[in-house]
Amino acid sequence: MRIELDNYSFYCSYKADDLKSGKHPIVFLHGFSGSSENWEYVEKSIDDLFAPVTIDLFGHGQSDSPSENMYYTSEGIIKQIERTLLFLNTKQATLCGYSMGGRAVLSFALQYPKTVKALVLESSTAGLDNNLQRIERLKQDAKLANLIKLNGIEWFTDYWLNLPMFSSQKKLSSKLQNKIRSGKLNNCVSGLVNSLKGFGAGSMQSYWERLSELRMPVKLIVGEYDNKYIAINNKLHNKLPYSELSIIEDCGHNTHLEKPAEFVSLVNNFVGNLLRRDFVN
């Protein structure tokens, strides 16, 4: 399904019957250079209580890649999520985001908290709270954007998949590794470049001082080998009023691809317990 936003459209996957039957929607957002295809196992395996919804952010997957930078900023991505919930006639949903997608759903929850039943943040952060680190990351993002423009999608895909943070994915089957690579090759240069400029880690506003505003339950998920994000998520856990932190064994940054059954089990239990609690109350 394609959803219109201004003069553009973006891809959204869901089952209309699930929403019509009153199942609780869980909206999944991919990471940088990913797509809704990355959630395929999760969509198939999620508890029947839920209605999974996946979105391709602008510049990714099957969505358009507008030339205007505003569609790639925090405000633009928030507008895309808002438009999705409005289109689906959903008053409240659980939002689940991986890495960049986690930063996106966190941004949305701070702006529209009453729309969010709960958050699931996978290998994500609340931004960079150090100005020097933010400036350095902006430089790194700009450098990578220029390299993508210069060398193309195939170069970027090989570069990205060989970053140390993704090394544990080498243990995945060749079939799955090839599928992940093919998905990234389907992105376009302008989309990834604009995404880095508009919502790279350096461009994102720091939300660390606002985390206490989030009164909804938050599930934090991170991989055992992802030491950087284990430290970040321990910090998130300490600052969020209502959070749970789970570390999935024997995997790195992308837990839902490396350990999909364990990831789905955590989401099922977390959201299922919330719904059961509401039913009892």
N, C-alpha and C positions, 0 to 999 in steps of 0.2 A: 504494500500500500504506500502511496506517495501522499504526503501532506503538504499543502501549499502554505508558503510564508512569504508575503510580499510578492515579488515576481519570480520566486524560486520555489523549488520543492525538495523535500528530503524523504528518505526511505524510513519506513516504520513497519515492523513485523509484529503481528498480534493475531489472535483468533477472536473474531467478533462474538462468537457464541459464548466464550469464556466470560467476557465482560457483560453480556446480556444476562447471563445466569447469576451474576452478582459475585463472582469470584474476585478476591482481592488482587488488584494489579500490582506487579513488581516491574518497574521500569529499569532496564539494564543499559548502561552506557559504557562503551568500549574505551580503550586507551588510545594514545597517539599512534596513528597509522593503522589502527585496527578497524573493525566494522562489526555490525550486528551478527555476522557469520561466526564470530568468535564465541558467541553464546549458544551455539547450536546444541551442544550436549546439555547445557543448563536448561534450555527451553524444553527439551524432550524429557528431562529427568525431574524437573521441579514438581513439588507436591501438587496434586490435583485441586487443592484448595485455592491455588493461585492462578492468576492470568498473567503470564510473562509477556512483556512488551520490550522490544529492542529497537533502538534508534541508531541510524547512521548520522553522526554529526556532519555538518557542512564541511566539504572538503575531503570526506572519507566515504569509502564503500560505494553505494549506489546513489548517494545524495549529490545534489548539485555542488559545484565549487564556485560560488560567487566571487567576483573580483573585489567587491567592497569589503574592507577589513572588518567592518562593524559586525558581520555575521560570525566572526571567529573570536570575538572578545567574550569576556565573562557575561556581559549584558546580552550579547547576541545568542550565546548558548542557553542562557536562562530563558530567553524568549522562545527558543526552539523547544525546550522542555515544556514551558507553559502552553505553547501552541499544541503540543502533543496531548497533554492532559485535557485541554479544552476540546480537541477533536474527538477524543475517546469518551468525552462526557464523564470524566473521572474527577470526583471532588477531592479524593485523598488517595495517595498511593505510597508504597514503599519504593524508595529509589536506591538502586545499587550501581555503584560506579567503580571501575577499575582504573587505577593510576590517574591519568588525565580526566577520565570520566568520573572518578571519585572527587576530584577537585571541582568538577562541574556540578555534581549533585549537592556538594557541600555549599557551594555558592547559591544554588537555588533554594536550599533549605533555610538559609539565613534570610533570604528575601521573602520567601513564601512559606513560613513554618507551618501554618495551619493546613497546607496542602499535603504535607509530608507526614505519613503515619510513622515511618521509621527510616533510618539510613543504614545501608551496608557499604562500608568503605573498604575496598580491597587495594592494598599496597598503595595507599594514597597519603596526602599531606594537607595541611592547612595553609601552605604557602611558605615563603621564605621570610622570616622575621628579622633578618639581618640585612641592612641596606647594602653593605659591601658584597655580601653573597648574592643579593638580587642583581646588582649591577654586573657582577661577573657572569651570572647565569644568562642575563640578557645578551651579553657579548657572545656566549657560547651558542645560544639559540640563533642569534643572527648569523654566526659563522656557519652553523649547520644548514640554515635556510639557504645561504649563498652556495654552499656545496651541493645541495639538492638541485638548485637551479642550474648549476654548472655541469653536474655529472649525471643527473637523471634518477628515475625511480629504481632502476635495477641496482645502481651503485648504492643508493640509500638503503634498500632492503638488505643487501649483504652487510653493509656497515652496521645497521641497527640490530640485526639478528646475531651479530658476532660481538655485541657489547658484553662485558663481563656479567652484567646483571641478568642476562638471559642465557648464561652458559649451561644452566641446569636443564634447559629445554633440549639440549643435545641428546638427552636420554629418552626423549619421546620417540615414537615410531617414525620411520622415514616417511610414511604416508601422511602422518599428521604434520610433521615438519614441512613437507612439501605443500600441504594445504595452507599452513600459516604463511609461508613464503608467497604462494600464489595470491592470497588475499591482499598482502601488502603491495604486490606488483600491480594490483587493480586500482590503486590510488593514483592521483595525478599530482604533478609537480606543484602547480599553483595552489592546490588545496592544502598540501602539507606545509608549504612555505607560509601561507597565510595563517594556518593554524599555529605554527610556531611563533609567528609575530603577534598574533592576537591573544593566544592563551597558553603560551609556553610557561614553564615554571617561573621564569623571570618576570613575565608580564602579569602573572596572577597577583592580586592583592593578598596581603597576609591577613588571615582570619584568626590567628592564634588568640588575640585578645577578645574575640567575640564568641568563642566556643561556648562560654557559659550561657549564652542566649538560647542554645539549642536544648529544648526541653523534651524532645522526642528520643526514644531509645536509638542507640547507634551501635552497630556491630562492626568491629574492626577485624580485618583478616589480613594476615601477612604470612609469607613463606619462611621456613626455617633458615634458609641460606641467605635471605635478604637482610643482611645485618643493618644496613643503612635505614631501611624502612621499619625494622623491628624497633630501633631506637626512636624513630619518628612516631610510631604508633603507640609506644609506651608513653610518650609525651602527650599524644592525643588522648589516650585513656585517662591520664591524670587530670586533664583539663575539661573533658566533657562530663557533664553532670550525670548522664545515664548511658554508660557504655560498657561493652564487653569486648575483650580482646582474645582472639584465637590465633595461634601460630600453627600452621599446617606443616607437618613433618615432611622432610625429603623433597622440598621444592623451593623454587626461587620466587622471582617477582610476580610471575603470572600464575597464581594458584589455581584459577578456574580452568586453565588449559593443562597444567601439569598434574593436578590432583582434582579432577572434576567431581568425582563422587564425594570426596571429603568436603569440597566447597559447597556442593548442593545440600549435603546433610546439614552443614552449619546454617545455611540460609533457611532451609525448611524448618529447623528447630527454632531458630530465632524468631522468624515471622510467625510461625505456627503458634508458638507460646504466647505471643502478643495477642493474636486473634482469639485464642482460647481464653485468655485472661479477660478480654473485653466481653466475651460471651458470658462468662461466669458473673461478671460484675453487672 
